[in-house]
Structures are given as C-alpha cells and as structure tokens.
Amino acid sequence: MSVTYPNQEFTKDQCVAGLCAGVGILDKWHASSDQACNILRISRSTHTRAKQRAPGWTVSLDADQMQRVSFVLNIHAVLRQIFDNPENVYGFPSMANNNAFFNGRSPLEIMAQGDIISLYEVYRRIDALRGAQW
C-alpha cells in the first residue's frame, strides 16, 4: 500500500488520474454519489466532473484526499487478487458481511462513514483475506 505524507504535493495530473480511477472503481462497486463523496472527501460537483472526465479538467487534492484514493485503489487491487470473477471483485464491497468487524454491514457502508480510520480498517480486513488464500 502506498503512503502519502501531509507535506507532499501532487501535480494536478496525478490528482485527476487518481481521482478518476477512484471514482470509476467506486462506481463499479455500486457506491452512491453520496457514498463516493464521503469516502473520497470530495464535493458532489467534483465527483460529477471526475465521472465525466472532461478534457482539460483539473483538480487539486490534498494529502488526505489522495490517501483516500490510495485506499480505494489498494482495496480494489486486493479484491482482484482474491477473486477471479468480476461479480465478486466489484460486488464484494456492497455485500453484507457478517464477520465481527462488519457486523452485517457491507464494506462500502463502513467506508462511507467518511473517516479515514474506517477506510483503513476496511482495507486491513480485506487485505487479511489475501493471507487466507495461501
């Protein structure tokens, strides 16, 4: 998993590429606009622009927002390693999970609480599934 630091600055191209990738993944996970905005800590208008990927559009994101994008990308990467079929890769985040941490909630519901700790904890638990594969 990549780590960003509070003083690290990102180019607008890096921000656009990361945000568009994150929004695209969240869309495939069937996240609502509100959920995606909470997870990435972005406005509805920024979310809409990232989905449209209009030529020449730019955005600046802070380190926290880029860390959130990184968590989404890393969760997606782990899901691709764990599952062979797209239904599970893209469906797992919205499925109810009865493990102790999730308590019947989906990973998406927990991530959409909006705090970075929820994102981290979901990542950590999904990443742990990789170990169960070996």
C-alpha positions in Angstrom: 0.0 0.0 0.0 1.3 3.4 -0.8 1.6 6.1 1.8 1.3 9.8 1.4 2.7 12.4 3.7 1.0 15.7 4.8 3.6 17.9 3.2 3.7 16.0 -0.1 2.2 17.9 -3.0 0.7 16.2 -6.0 0.5 17.5 -9.5 -2.9 18.3 -11.0 -2.4 15.4 -13.4 -1.7 13.0 -10.6 -4.8 14.2 -8.8 -7.0 13.9 -11.9 -5.7 10.4 -12.7 -6.1 9.2 -9.1 -9.5 10.7 -8.6 -10.9 9.4 -11.9 -9.6 5.9 -11.1 -11.0 6.0 -7.6 -14.4 7.3 -8.8 -14.5 4.7 -11.5 -13.9 1.9 -9.0 -16.4 3.2 -6.6 -18.9 3.4 -9.5 -18.3 -0.3 -10.3 -18.7 -1.1 -6.6 -22.2 0.5 -7.0 -21.4 3.2 -4.5 -24.0 6.0 -4.5 -22.8 9.6 -5.2 -23.1 10.4 -1.5 -21.1 7.4 -0.5 -18.3 8.2 -3.0 -18.2 11.8 -1.9 -17.9 10.7 1.8 -15.3 8.1 1.1 -13.1 10.4 -1.0 -14.0 13.6 0.9 -14.9 15.5 -2.3 -17.9 17.6 -3.3 -20.7 16.4 -5.5 -19.5 18.7 -8.3 -16.0 17.3 -8.2 -17.5 13.8 -8.2 -19.6 14.6 -11.2 -16.6 16.1 -13.1 -14.4 13.1 -12.3 -17.1 10.8 -13.7 -17.4 12.9 -16.9 -13.6 13.0 -17.4 -13.9 16.1 -19.5 -10.8 17.0 -21.5 -8.7 19.7 -19.8 -10.5 19.3 -16.4 -8.1 19.7 -13.5 -8.4 19.3 -9.7 -6.1 19.7 -6.7 -6.4 17.3 -3.9 -4.8 17.4 -0.5 -2.8 14.6 1.0 -5.8 13.2 2.9 -7.9 13.0 -0.2 -5.1 11.3 -2.1 -4.7 8.8 0.8 -8.4 8.0 0.4 -7.9 7.4 -3.3 -5.0 5.2 -2.5 -7.1 3.1 -0.1 -9.8 2.6 -2.8 -7.2 1.6 -5.3 -5.4 -0.8 -2.9 -8.7 -2.4 -1.8 -9.5 -2.9 -5.5 -6.1 -4.4 -6.1 -6.5 -6.9 -3.2 -10.0 -7.9 -4.4 -8.6 -8.6 -7.9 -6.0 -10.9 -6.3 -8.6 -12.7 -4.1 -11.3 -13.2 -6.7 -11.2 -14.5 -10.2 -14.7 -13.3 -11.3 -15.7 -9.7 -11.8 -19.0 -10.2 -9.9 -17.0 -10.7 -6.7 -14.3 -8.2 -7.5 -16.9 -5.5 -8.0 -19.8 -6.9 -5.9 -17.9 -7.7 -2.6 -17.7 -4.2 -1.3 -21.5 -3.8 -1.4 -22.3 -7.3 0.1 -23.4 -7.6 3.7 -20.6 -9.1 5.7 -21.2 -11.0 9.0 -17.6 -11.1 10.3 -17.1 -9.5 13.7 -15.8 -6.1 12.4 -18.6 -5.7 9.8 -21.5 -6.9 11.9 -23.8 -7.4 8.9 -22.7 -4.2 7.2 -21.1 -4.0 3.8 -17.5 -2.7 3.5 -19.0 0.1 1.4 -21.3 1.2 4.3 -18.3 1.3 6.7 -16.1 3.2 4.3 -18.9 5.7 3.6 -18.9 6.8 7.2 -16.3 9.2 5.9 -13.5 8.9 8.4 -10.0 7.7 7.2 -9.9 5.1 10.0 -12.9 3.3 8.6 -11.2 3.2 5.2 -8.0 1.9 6.8 -9.8 -0.8 8.8 -11.8 -2.0 5.8 -8.6 -2.2 3.8 -6.8 -4.0 6.6 -9.5 -6.6 6.9 -9.9 -7.2 3.1 -6.1 -7.4 2.8 -6.1 -10.1 5.5 -8.3 -12.2 3.3 -5.3 -12.5 0.9 -3.4 -14.4 3.6 -6.2 -16.9 3.9 -5.7 -17.7 0.2 -2.3 -19.1 0.6 
